[in-house]
Amino acid sequence: MTFKNWIIKFKDVNLPIGDLAKDIDSDKHFPDTKDHDTMLEYLEKRNAYHLAIETFERSYRFYQEEISF
């Protein structure tokens, strides 16, 4: 499961992860991958807000934990 597929399930959550999920879901060009660096580079090239990058980093850690089981 890619990160994009995983995070979409949070798009109705009223927290920063939900905001990130909505943004990713609406971004047709967001990388559909498991690769952290590819997604981070994508966010940085698009001048994502610091909070969005911080939320991505936290969410990615949860994602890794969940898919490793």
Phi, psi and omega in degrees: 000130179282164178299318181301314178296322182291313187287335181304331181293350180260006188293346177260007179275131183272062179214170179306325179296326177292320177298315178298316180300318179296317179297316180294318180298325182274350181266102183296342184257358180298133183300130178264082189212173172259352188281112181304310185297323178297316181290319179297316178299319178300312180296317181294320179295335179263013177054045178299146177299152180305318180298322179295319179291319177298317178295320176301313182300314179295316181296322181296323177297317177297318178302312180300318179297317183291318183281347180280351179272000000 
